[in-house]
Amino acid sequence: MKDLINNFENHLLNSIKISKKSLKYYRSDLSHFVGWIFLKIKTLGILADDFNQAIPFLSQDLLNEYKSFLISNKVALKTINRRLSTLRHFSKYLVLEDIMQFDFMDNIVNVQIEESNLHHNHLVKDFSRFLDSQKVSQSTSKNYVADINQFISWINNQKSTLTN
């Protein structure tokens, strides 16, 4: 994995000509995503100790789930969009290097202000309170709410696709 990330960083420095400071953010964003994807595929019963083992799981659905995860965990809008930008560059790099056959970030758009406030949606809040009243575990409740936010995000993406 370190070779893949190092090669990507060299690509950013040499081809795109990013600054050393920007590289720090790219590194942080990728590290966050890699940690998230390892945990995600672990919930599927698959252990990965190298990012190369996680590559087959990269998909637009997975990235929409990651985006919803960031939203539901109230990550700052600017940070979410920066992380998505990092992953767009990384996805293009993987295609460029023939590591992947498709751009897993294709059609994954930045979060809009309304979308980032989905966790304030009354129905989602009501549902969360209902789950609490039913003594659903905090982790299960958090996953359900993230799934709902992901669905709403998907609906918003469908609407924007139809209007374009």
SELONU-668226 format. One record per residue (C-alpha): x, y, z; residue in one letter. Coordinates in Angstrom, 3 decimals. Each point is the difference from the previous one (the first is absolute). Example, Ala and Ser with C-alpha at 12.3 -4.5 7.8 and 13.67 -1.06 7.14 Angstrom:
REM residues 2
{c1=12.300&c2=-4.500&c3=7.800&type=A}
{c1=1.370&c2=3.440&c3=-0.660&type=S}
***
This chain:
REM residues 164
{c1=0.000&c2=0.000&c3=0.000&type=M}
{c1=2.782&c2=2.408&c3=0.872&type=K}
{c1=1.365&c2=-0.370&c3=-3.527&type=D}
{c1=-3.387&c2=0.823&c3=-1.506&type=L}
{c1=-0.471&c2=3.034&c3=2.251&type=I}
{c1=3.605&c2=1.149&c3=-0.538&type=N}
{c1=-0.405&c2=-0.320&c3=-3.763&type=N}
{c1=-3.254&c2=1.957&c3=0.195&type=F}
{c1=1.705&c2=2.720&c3=2.049&type=E}
{c1=2.819&c2=0.199&c3=-2.553&type=N}
{c1=-2.608&c2=0.308&c3=-2.735&type=H}
{c1=-1.655&c2=2.880&c3=1.866&type=L}
{c1=3.307&c2=1.789&c3=0.534&type=L}
{c1=1.324&c2=-0.487&c3=-3.528&type=N}
{c1=-3.060&c2=-0.022&c3=-2.247&type=S}
{c1=-2.469&c2=2.209&c3=1.804&type=I}
{c1=2.668&c2=2.045&c3=1.779&type=K}
{c1=-1.710&c2=0.244&c3=3.377&type=I}
{c1=1.727&c2=1.615&c3=2.943&type=S}
{c1=1.545&c2=-1.918&c3=2.892&type=K}
{c1=-2.752&c2=1.397&c3=2.234&type=K}
{c1=-2.710&c2=-1.317&c3=-2.326&type=S}
{c1=1.775&c2=-3.352&c3=-0.049&type=L}
{c1=-0.428&c2=-0.150&c3=3.772&type=K}
{c1=-3.781&c2=0.297&c3=-0.449&type=Y}
{c1=-0.063&c2=-2.614&c3=-2.768&type=Y}
{c1=1.922&c2=-2.378&c3=2.247&type=R}
{c1=-2.381&c2=0.638&c3=2.911&type=S}
{c1=-3.103&c2=-0.391&c3=-2.173&type=D}
{c1=1.234&c2=-3.270&c3=-1.491&type=L}
{c1=0.965&c2=-1.316&c3=3.417&type=S}
{c1=-3.491&c2=0.748&c3=1.296&type=H}
{c1=-1.651&c2=-1.708&c3=-2.964&type=F}
{c1=2.268&c2=-3.048&c3=0.195&type=V}
{c1=-0.810&c2=-0.411&c3=3.707&type=G}
{c1=-3.715&c2=0.325&c3=-0.768&type=W}
{c1=0.051&c2=-2.502&c3=-2.854&type=I}
{c1=1.932&c2=-2.544&c3=2.095&type=F}
{c1=-2.672&c2=0.245&c3=2.700&type=L}
{c1=-2.761&c2=-0.153&c3=-2.606&type=K}
{c1=1.216&c2=-3.163&c3=-1.664&type=I}
{c1=0.708&c2=-1.507&c3=3.410&type=K}
{c1=-3.758&c2=0.271&c3=0.687&type=T}
{c1=-0.417&c2=-2.215&c3=-3.084&type=L}
{c1=2.189&c2=-2.619&c3=1.678&type=G}
{c1=3.044&c2=0.765&c3=-2.130&type=I}
{c1=3.334&c2=0.917&c3=1.527&type=L}
{c1=2.297&c2=2.159&c3=-2.073&type=A}
{c1=3.462&c2=0.942&c3=1.141&type=D}
{c1=0.960&c2=1.766&c3=-3.208&type=D}
{c1=-1.883&c2=2.568&c3=-2.063&type=F}
{c1=0.503&c2=-2.116&c3=-3.133&type=N}
{c1=-2.372&c2=-2.521&c3=1.588&type=Q}
{c1=-2.627&c2=2.729&c3=0.399&type=A}
{c1=0.181&c2=1.220&c3=-3.604&type=I}
{c1=-2.584&c2=-2.525&c3=-1.298&type=P}
{c1=-2.539&c2=1.533&c3=2.416&type=F}
{c1=0.351&c2=3.526&c3=-1.398&type=L}
{c1=-3.255&c2=1.031&c3=-1.648&type=S}
{c1=-2.260&c2=2.986&c3=-0.311&type=Q}
{c1=-2.401&c2=-1.581&c3=2.489&type=D}
{c1=2.810&c2=-0.386&c3=2.525&type=L}
{c1=1.096&c2=3.604&c3=-0.534&type=L}
{c1=-3.566&c2=1.241&c3=0.457&type=N}
{c1=-0.035&c2=-1.955&c3=3.249&type=E}
{c1=3.272&c2=1.635&c3=1.056&type=Y}
{c1=-1.427&c2=3.402&c3=-0.872&type=K}
{c1=-3.108&c2=-0.729&c3=2.074&type=S}
{c1=2.220&c2=-1.178&c3=2.849&type=F}
{c1=1.839&c2=3.331&c3=-0.037&type=L}
{c1=-3.277&c2=1.940&c3=-0.088&type=I}
{c1=-1.636&c2=-1.997&c3=2.787&type=S}
{c1=3.102&c2=0.461&c3=2.160&type=N}
{c1=-0.277&c2=3.773&c3=-0.461&type=K}
{c1=3.385&c2=0.389&c3=-1.669&type=V}
{c1=0.455&c2=3.596&c3=-1.163&type=A}
{c1=-1.307&c2=0.631&c3=-3.519&type=L}
{c1=3.384&c2=1.308&c3=-1.159&type=K}
{c1=1.747&c2=-3.134&c3=1.312&type=T}
{c1=-2.506&c2=-2.337&c3=-1.647&type=I}
{c1=0.408&c2=1.699&c3=-3.354&type=N}
{c1=3.805&c2=0.039&c3=0.322&type=R}
{c1=-0.022&c2=-3.739&c3=0.760&type=R}
{c1=-2.232&c2=-0.637&c3=-3.008&type=L}
{c1=2.365&c2=2.049&c3=-2.157&type=S}
{c1=2.950&c2=-2.050&c3=1.230&type=T}
{c1=-1.849&c2=-3.200&c3=-0.863&type=L}
{c1=-0.850&c2=1.358&c3=-3.469&type=R}
{c1=3.717&c2=0.538&c3=-0.664&type=H}
{c1=0.814&c2=-3.413&c3=1.452&type=F}
{c1=-2.659&c2=-1.724&c3=-2.109&type=S}
{c1=1.285&c2=1.645&c3=-3.181&type=K}
{c1=3.523&c2=-1.045&c3=0.950&type=Y}
{c1=-1.079&c2=-3.638&c3=0.472&type=L}
{c1=-1.583&c2=0.030&c3=-3.466&type=V}
{c1=3.039&c2=1.725&c3=-1.525&type=L}
{c1=2.268&c2=-2.709&c3=1.450&type=E}
{c1=-2.372&c2=-2.805&c3=-1.146&type=D}
{c1=-0.533&c2=-1.069&c3=3.594&type=I}
{c1=-3.735&c2=0.506&c3=-0.481&type=M}
{c1=-2.081&c2=-0.152&c3=-3.150&type=Q}
{c1=-2.499&c2=2.682&c3=1.017&type=F}
{c1=-0.137&c2=3.279&c3=1.891&type=D}
{c1=-1.707&c2=-0.877&c3=3.282&type=F}
{c1=-0.504&c2=3.706&c3=0.693&type=M}
{c1=-1.894&c2=0.650&c3=-3.224&type=D}
{c1=-3.262&c2=1.816&c3=0.860&type=N}
{c1=0.960&c2=0.411&c3=3.681&type=I}
{c1=-0.713&c2=3.675&c3=0.496&type=V}
{c1=1.011&c2=2.352&c3=2.776&type=N}
{c1=-2.327&c2=0.453&c3=2.926&type=V}
{c1=-2.298&c2=2.992&c3=-0.154&type=Q}
{c1=-1.015&c2=1.957&c3=3.090&type=I}
{c1=-3.504&c2=-1.503&c3=0.011&type=E}
{c1=1.443&c2=-3.491&c3=-0.251&type=E}
{c1=2.413&c2=0.577&c3=2.861&type=S}
{c1=-2.966&c2=0.919&c3=2.189&type=N}
{c1=-1.875&c2=-3.240&c3=-0.697&type=L}
{c1=0.630&c2=-1.172&c3=3.541&type=H}
{c1=-2.236&c2=2.906&c3=1.073&type=H}
{c1=-2.869&c2=-1.326&c3=-2.065&type=N}
{c1=-2.992&c2=-0.491&c3=2.309&type=H}
{c1=-0.865&c2=-3.439&c3=-1.335&type=L}
{c1=3.529&c2=-1.255&c3=0.499&type=V}
{c1=0.057&c2=1.442&c3=3.530&type=K}
{c1=-3.372&c2=-1.554&c3=0.764&type=D}
{c1=1.174&c2=-3.351&c3=-1.305&type=F}
{c1=3.148&c2=0.242&c3=2.103&type=S}
{c1=-2.099&c2=0.708&c3=3.102&type=R}
{c1=-2.241&c2=-2.944&c3=-0.875&type=F}
{c1=3.026&c2=-2.292&c3=-0.196&type=L}
{c1=1.147&c2=1.272&c3=3.394&type=D}
{c1=-3.437&c2=-0.724&c3=1.457&type=S}
{c1=0.211&c2=-3.535&c3=-1.379&type=Q}
{c1=3.334&c2=-0.492&c3=1.809&type=K}
{c1=1.854&c2=-0.533&c3=-3.274&type=V}
{c1=3.749&c2=0.060&c3=0.554&type=S}
{c1=1.737&c2=3.303&c3=-0.668&type=Q}
{c1=2.128&c2=-1.539&c3=-2.757&type=S}
{c1=-3.033&c2=-1.530&c3=-1.768&type=T}
{c1=-1.915&c2=3.264&c3=0.303&type=S}
{c1=2.956&c2=1.932&c3=-1.425&type=K}
{c1=0.197&c2=-2.438&c3=-2.936&type=N}
{c1=-3.746&c2=0.281&c3=-0.718&type=Y}
{c1=0.163&c2=3.796&c3=0.023&type=V}
{c1=3.065&c2=-0.103&c3=-2.284&type=A}
{c1=-1.915&c2=-2.304&c3=-2.373&type=D}
{c1=-2.915&c2=2.431&c3=-0.083&type=I}
{c1=2.322&c2=2.926&c3=-0.654&type=N}
{c1=1.685&c2=-2.005&c3=-2.755&type=Q}
{c1=-3.394&c2=-0.688&c3=-1.564&type=F}
{c1=-0.922&c2=3.693&c3=0.150&type=I}
{c1=3.369&c2=0.855&c3=-1.523&type=S}
{c1=-0.667&c2=-2.503&c3=-2.785&type=W}
{c1=-3.409&c2=1.600&c3=-0.631&type=I}
{c1=1.641&c2=3.429&c3=-0.192&type=N}
{c1=2.588&c2=-1.375&c3=-2.440&type=N}
{c1=-2.770&c2=-1.488&c3=-2.128&type=Q}
{c1=-1.810&c2=3.346&c3=-0.029&type=K}
{c1=3.155&c2=1.857&c3=-1.054&type=S}
{c1=0.669&c2=-2.597&c3=-2.724&type=T}
{c1=-3.526&c2=0.459&c3=-1.357&type=L}
{c1=0.305&c2=3.784&c3=-0.060&type=T}
{c1=3.340&c2=-0.047&c3=-1.859&type=N}
***
